[in-house]
Amino acid sequence: MLDRYELRRQDYSLSADQTEIQAVYAKFFRSRCSLDTVRAAEGTGFDKDLWEQLCATGATSMALPEAVGGDGATLVELSLVAEELGRVIAPLPWIDHICAARLLGRLGALTAGESDSTEVVEGTRLLGLDTRVDPATGVRLIAAGSVADDIIVRDGDDIVRVSFDTRPAKVDNIGRLPMAWVDPAAADRRTVLASGAQALTEYNRALDEWRVLTAAALVGLIDETLRIAAEFATTRYTMGVPISTLQGISHPLANVAITVNAARNLTRRAAWFLEHEPDTQPGLSAAAFVYIAEEAPRAATICVQVQGGLGVATEAAASAYLVRARGWPLAAGDLGASAVQVAELFAAASA
């Protein structure tokens, strides 16, 4: 018979407090981030006013431990916020910032009450993170590179914090991210935060956290895309019946619904283990990311196809979601590298 703790490791239902957190941020994003807001920010990939409003809710401080001035939320709570952010495809590098900030905290680079640390905790100093799974050298693409005040990168065995007097220029990308080419060697300020095996372990944990939260955001994205397609299918008629009654429409949408539920469960499981037992299933975070990163574009494509010609129109909501379903996972670099890592980690665990 399972004891209560063992049962909790298999039960990822939300507590009343967690349900309330998700409801609060669902309401926030619905009221503050319309599709028009998203479209207006595509030039920069970032809505500064929306970012300040989000920070005012405590969305950045909640991610950090109380010892550095944060609120001590776990990855499970953070995944709920990420899901709602993805649901409205908000133009905010919140995931990059909090994963970088949590890494700084673990490396001892945040001090409660110190001005620079306070700015990081409150989100007034925005952090970027090199999220590529395959270690980059030299110039590399950083998802929040054009808007971040500081960027945390790996340079060999060193974890380095770099900043520029003039931020790197945004480059075009299919995810509409504030992405930029960054050369750490050309930084105006460069601080080595930590070196060696333990530093790399902490950095890899930050990458795992990024993958879990990005997976959660993609769950919200696809769930909302499904809602858009289902609403269309139930109000569009052919031969006197809603097209939702046709098997060619209803069955693919049912498959998308299954994908959403499976991805949500896997993501919450990965978040729980990474927070509480990071050494128990080390490949789970990468597995969750690979699964939803592969399924999200397929699901979004189905939802676009349900709307036919309307779905592929540039002004259609479904097309905006498809662009991000394809683009957001690419901030991790080659998805194949993540898949290889999953295989290696699970093989090592079973050896």
Order of alpha helices (4+ residues) and beta strands (2+ residues): alpha-alpha-alpha-alpha-alpha-alpha-alpha-beta-beta-beta-beta-beta-beta-alpha-beta-beta-alpha-alpha-alpha-alpha
